[in-house]
Amino acid sequence: MCIDARRCHKIEDHVTYREAALGEPLAVAVRAVTERTTVHAGDLVVVSGPGCIGLLTMQMAKLEGARVVLAGLAKDAPRLECGRKLGADYVVNVDEQPLADAVREWSGGRGADLVYECAGSSGSLDGCWDAVRKGGTLASMGVHRGQVHTDFNKAMMKELQVIGCYGYVWTSWERTVRLLAEKKVNIEALISHELPLERFEDAFRWTQDGSAIKVIFNPGLEAGGSDSRTTTA
């Protein structure tokens, strides 16, 4: 395949292809945390949605010195546990405890300084409005399926900054390549399954039902094969 050299980023020899395969979602998190918003050391940050993007966003916020709350549903238990192992300061199952109640408990009633909505659901967005403090920032990263019905008055009444974060730009990739080279982000922990292309149906099913964190395809694997980590995460 022929690609214009100006469109390529060179990865260091010690960066594996498995790690490089997640460069794209890492670039999304880099863009959101380091270019679209500002995280101060000691801030309380909420990441709602513990998918691949959410877990990478959590790691980026930790690199900036924040305390991070990772929130998800009961079905996200494997992903929440992964986040705990990756350094989340607090983990909340919103099916058991409202996000805002948990955040008030951990912030002394103040609320979160910055919230990243990574789930792309109206329920997650509603929880984020309630969890962020007055004068705080809500960053929208999740892609919603169609129009969203939510109480946008909270943005006005709490005097919030509402920031959209979509994709990445060239500088996001430059930062991403450096982070991969410096091993600043744990990529391997997010790869729960490695499959041959023929098993794409399994990959999408496990991704949709939450039993996988991140599935990567390896064209070199034989049909029906998998790596040793291909168990329900």
PyMOL commands that set and color helices and strands:
alter all, ss='L'
color gray80, all
select helices_A, chain A and resi 5-7+17-21+23-36+52-63+74-85+99-107+122-131+153-157+170-182+188-190+197-209
alter helices_A, ss='H'
color red, helices_A
select strands_A, chain A and resi 44-48+67-72+90-93+112-117+132-140+161-164+191-195+214-217
alter strands_A, ss='S'
color yellow, strands_A
deselect
rebuild
show_as cartoon
